[in-house]
Amino acid sequence: MYNSNIKSKLGGSFMNNYNWGIIGLGDIATSFAESFQQKNSKITAVASRTLAKAELFAKKYDIARAYGSFEELLADEAIDIIYIAVPNRQHIDHILKALVAGKHVLCEKAITMNSEELAEAMKVAEEKGLVLAEAMTIFNMPLYQELRSQIDSKRFGKLKMIQAPFGSYKEPDPTNRFFNPDLAGGALLDIGTYAVSFARWFLTSQPKVISSVMQPFSTGVDEQSATILQNEAEMATVSLSFQAKMPKQGIVAFEDAYIVINEYPRADEAKIFFNDGTVETIISGDSSQALNYEIENMVKMIEGKKSKRSLFLTKDVIDLLDQMQQHWTN
């Protein structure tokens, strides 16, 4: 068994102290606050559309300041980094306002609704000299860094095929955000971002969407879809469903071996099956610390200790999501 840093050290020794502010206080923001464990970094303020909700959240997680509007939080000069956890359709508005206010931004997935929005946000971030990143676990989990290192060493031969299924059962309620077109519902912008990010992490170059078909829910949003991606020599299939559970088991097949990663959005273990029958297990990181890896890497990017490669992979993923939706409307 190969074991690389089973419980990766979190919250390294950073040069500065960083104050975080949270915009949007739903389920993922709750997980973010509960998980937050960083040296020289703390959640200092939160904001909601109602002051009472912000105050309740702040009290529960021992956060110093609560604001009843997002604008008040952005005006707080002590805040260095904004974590955006509002519904997808609102992301771009809050990203741009935070960047203009001089804050670094970590935004929940999908970072924007389309490539045009992301290009605008990236332009403003570059002009302001700020870090913009998507809270995509796959681009931050140590396991994927370890696998990338081993793939680059040519241990497995050339990459050939990737499979990335993700199926979830959501109660078929048209008013629920999962199926509400006004809230950017549908499987693609929810679970689909994980599947496409998984495929893009391993593909050696940006693919094109060769084919994509979608079955709509009664509200018109995508209930399920199947997509084929292809670059010069590699292919990937992405299967999504909001009305049928499927194992989140990613398969990455090379000439000399294939990798199986269960629960791939936050995986800390992978099995490698070599053509000669040898099986190897790689363990790296800790799935329970997934959000902390995002936080840690965000600070490293701000301090110039980590490249901003993840944002360019995010850009590729958003472009692929755009292409998939274009196939559905043609």
C-alpha positions in Angstrom: 0.0 0.0 0.0 1.3 3.4 -0.9 0.5 6.0 1.8 1.2 9.7 1.2 0.5 11.9 4.2 -2.7 10.2 5.3 -3.8 13.2 7.4 -2.4 16.2 5.6 -1.4 19.0 7.9 -3.8 21.9 7.7 -3.3 25.6 8.4 0.4 26.0 7.7 2.5 28.8 9.0 1.4 31.8 6.9 3.0 35.3 7.0 -0.2 37.3 7.6 -3.5 37.1 9.5 -6.5 36.9 7.2 -10.1 37.9 8.1 -12.8 36.1 6.2 -16.3 37.3 5.5 -19.2 35.0 4.5 -22.0 36.1 2.1 -25.0 33.8 2.2 -25.7 31.6 5.2 -27.3 28.4 3.9 -26.2 24.8 4.3 -22.8 25.0 2.6 -21.9 28.2 4.6 -22.8 26.2 7.8 -20.5 23.4 6.7 -17.8 26.0 5.9 -18.0 27.6 9.4 -18.1 24.2 11.2 -15.1 23.0 9.3 -13.0 26.2 9.5 -9.6 25.3 11.1 -6.8 27.6 10.0 -3.9 29.2 11.8 -3.6 33.0 11.1 -7.0 32.9 9.4 -10.5 33.4 10.9 -14.1 34.1 10.1 -14.6 37.6 11.3 -17.9 38.7 9.8 -21.0 37.2 8.1 -23.9 38.8 6.2 -27.4 37.9 5.3 -30.4 39.8 3.9 -31.8 39.8 7.5 -29.8 41.0 10.4 -31.5 38.5 12.7 -30.3 35.5 10.7 -26.7 36.9 10.5 -26.7 37.5 14.2 -27.9 34.0 15.0 -25.2 32.5 12.7 -22.5 34.7 14.2 -23.5 33.8 17.7 -23.5 30.0 17.0 -20.0 30.1 15.5 -18.5 32.8 17.7 -18.0 35.2 14.8 -17.3 38.8 15.8 -19.6 40.8 13.4 -22.9 40.2 11.8 -24.4 42.4 9.0 -27.9 42.7 7.7 -26.8 43.5 4.2 -24.0 42.3 1.9 -22.9 45.9 1.2 -22.1 46.4 4.9 -19.8 43.4 5.0 -18.0 44.6 1.8 -17.5 48.0 3.4 -15.7 46.4 6.4 -12.1 47.3 5.8 -10.9 44.5 8.1 -12.2 41.8 5.8 -9.6 40.3 3.4 -11.4 37.4 1.8 -15.0 36.9 0.9 -16.5 33.4 0.8 -19.7 33.5 -1.5 -22.3 30.9 -0.7 -25.5 32.4 -2.3 -27.5 30.6 -5.1 -25.7 30.2 -8.4 -27.5 32.9 -10.3 -26.4 35.5 -7.8 -22.7 34.6 -7.9 -21.4 37.0 -10.5 -23.1 40.0 -8.9 -21.5 39.3 -5.6 -18.1 38.3 -7.1 -17.8 41.6 -8.9 -18.9 43.7 -6.0 -16.4 41.9 -3.7 -13.5 42.4 -6.2 -14.3 46.0 -6.7 -14.3 46.4 -2.9 -10.8 45.1 -2.9 -11.5 41.6 -1.5 -10.1 38.3 -2.6 -13.0 35.9 -3.5 -13.6 32.2 -2.9 -16.9 31.3 -4.5 -19.0 28.2 -4.3 -19.5 26.1 -7.4 -20.6 26.6 -10.1 -18.6 29.8 -9.9 -20.6 31.5 -12.6 -23.5 30.7 -14.9 -21.5 30.8 -18.0 -18.1 31.6 -19.6 -18.9 35.2 -20.3 -19.6 36.0 -16.7 -16.4 34.2 -15.6 -14.3 36.1 -18.1 -15.6 39.4 -16.7 -14.8 38.3 -13.2 -11.3 37.2 -14.1 -10.6 40.5 -15.8 -11.6 42.5 -12.8 -9.6 40.2 -10.5 -6.5 40.6 -12.6 -7.0 44.4 -12.8 -7.3 44.6 -9.0 -4.4 42.2 -8.3 -6.8 39.9 -6.4 -7.2 36.1 -6.2 -10.5 34.7 -7.5 -11.1 30.9 -7.0 -13.9 28.4 -7.1 -14.6 26.2 -4.1 -14.2 23.0 -6.1 -13.0 20.2 -3.8 -11.5 18.1 -6.6 -9.0 20.9 -7.4 -7.9 21.0 -3.8 -7.9 17.5 -2.3 -4.4 16.2 -1.8 -5.2 12.9 -3.4 -5.6 14.5 -6.8 -2.2 16.3 -6.4 -0.6 12.9 -5.6 -2.3 11.2 -8.5 -1.2 14.0 -10.8 2.4 13.5 -9.7 2.3 9.8 -10.4 0.6 10.3 -13.7 3.3 12.8 -14.8 5.9 10.2 -13.9 4.5 8.0 -16.7 3.8 5.1 -14.4 0.5 4.2 -16.0 1.2 5.0 -19.7 -0.9 7.2 -21.8 -4.4 8.3 -20.7 -7.2 6.8 -22.9 -10.6 7.0 -21.2 -12.4 8.6 -18.2 -15.8 7.8 -16.8 -17.5 10.3 -14.4 -21.0 9.4 -13.3 -22.9 11.3 -10.6 -26.5 10.4 -9.7 -28.6 11.8 -6.9 -32.2 11.5 -6.0 -34.0 14.8 -5.3 -37.6 14.9 -4.3 -39.4 16.0 -7.5 -40.7 19.3 -6.1 -40.9 22.0 -8.8 -40.5 24.7 -6.1 -37.2 23.3 -4.8 -34.1 25.1 -5.9 -32.9 21.9 -7.6 -35.7 22.1 -10.1 -36.4 25.8 -10.1 -35.1 27.5 -13.3 -35.2 30.9 -11.6 -32.6 29.6 -9.1 -30.5 28.0 -11.9 -31.7 24.5 -11.0 -30.8 21.4 -12.8 -28.2 18.6 -12.4 -25.5 20.3 -14.6 -24.8 23.4 -12.4 -25.1 21.3 -9.2 -23.6 17.8 -9.4 -22.4 18.2 -13.0 -19.7 20.6 -12.0 -18.0 17.8 -10.0 -18.2 15.3 -12.8 -16.8 17.6 -15.4 -14.1 18.9 -13.1 -13.1 15.3 -12.4 -12.7 14.7 -16.1 -10.9 17.9 -16.8 -8.4 17.3 -14.0 -7.1 14.2 -15.7 -7.5 15.1 -19.4 -4.1 16.4 -20.7 -5.8 19.2 -22.8 -9.1 20.9 -23.0 -11.6 18.6 -24.8 -14.7 19.5 -26.9 -18.2 18.3 -26.3 -18.7 15.8 -29.1 -22.3 14.8 -28.0 -24.6 15.7 -25.2 -28.3 14.8 -24.6 -30.6 15.9 -21.9 -33.9 14.8 -20.4 -35.7 17.8 -18.9 -37.7 17.9 -15.7 -41.3 19.3 -15.9 -39.9 22.8 -15.1 -37.5 22.7 -18.1 -34.3 22.3 -16.1 -32.0 19.3 -16.9 -33.1 16.3 -14.9 -30.5 13.9 -16.4 -27.9 14.0 -19.2 -25.2 12.0 -20.9 -22.1 13.6 -22.5 -19.1 12.6 -24.5 -15.9 14.8 -24.3 -12.9 14.3 -26.6 -9.5 15.9 -27.2 -6.8 14.7 -29.6 -6.3 11.3 -28.1 -8.5 11.0 -25.0 -12.2 10.6 -24.3 -14.5 11.0 -21.2 -18.1 10.3 -20.5 -20.2 12.3 -18.0 -23.5 10.9 -16.8 -25.8 12.9 -14.5 -29.1 12.4 -12.9 -31.3 14.1 -10.3 -33.9 11.3 -10.2 -31.7 8.2 -9.9 -28.8 7.5 -7.6 -25.5 6.4 -9.1 -22.2 5.6 -7.4 -19.8 8.6 -7.5 -17.1 6.3 -8.8 -14.7 7.9 -11.2 -12.6 5.7 -13.5 -9.4 6.9 -15.2 -8.1 4.4 -17.7 -4.5 4.4 -19.0 -2.6 2.0 -21.3 -1.0 0.1 -18.4 -3.4 0.6 -15.5 -6.7 2.1 -14.5 -7.6 4.2 -11.4 -10.8 3.8 -9.5 -11.8 6.6 -7.1 -14.9 6.2 -5.0 -16.8 9.2 -3.7 -14.6 11.3 -6.0 -15.8 14.8 -5.0 -14.0 14.5 -1.7 -11.9 11.4 -2.1 -8.8 10.6 -0.1 -8.2 7.1 -1.5 -7.7 5.6 -4.9 -7.1 2.1 -6.1 -4.8 1.4 -9.1 -5.3 -1.8 -11.1 -2.3 -2.6 -13.3 -2.5 -4.8 -16.4 -0.3 -7.5 -14.7 -2.9 -8.0 -12.0 -1.1 -5.9 -9.3 -3.4 -3.7 -7.2 -2.1 -0.6 -5.4 -3.9 1.7 -2.9 -3.0 5.4 -2.6 -4.2 7.3 0.4 -3.6 11.0 0.6 -5.4 13.7 2.6 -8.6 13.4 4.7 -12.0 13.7 3.1 -13.5 15.2 6.3 -11.2 18.2 5.8 -12.2 19.0 2.2 -13.4 22.5 2.9 -10.2 23.3 4.9 -8.1 22.3 1.9 -10.0 24.9 -0.2 -9.4 27.5 2.5 -5.7 26.6 3.0 -5.0 26.7 -0.8 -6.8 30.0 -1.1 -4.4 31.6 1.4 -1.4 30.0 -0.4 -2.5 31.5 -3.7 -2.9 35.0 -2.0 0.7 34.6 -0.6 2.1 33.4 -3.9 2.9 30.0 -2.5 0.6 28.2 -4.9 -0.2 28.7 -8.6 -3.6 29.8 -9.8 -3.9 26.8 -12.1 -7.3 25.8 -10.5 -9.0 28.9 -11.8 -7.9 28.1 -15.4 -9.2 24.6 -15.0 -12.4 26.1 -13.6 -12.5 28.3 -16.8 -12.3 25.1 -18.9 -15.1 23.5 -16.9 -17.4 26.4 -17.3 -16.7 26.5 -21.0 -17.6 22.8 -21.3 -20.8 23.3 -19.3 -21.7 26.0 -21.9 -21.0 23.6 -24.7 -23.2 21.0 -23.2 -26.1 23.4 -22.8 -25.7 24.5 -26.4 -26.0 20.9 -27.6 -29.3 20.7 -25.7 -30.8 23.7 -27.4 -29.7 22.9 -31.0 
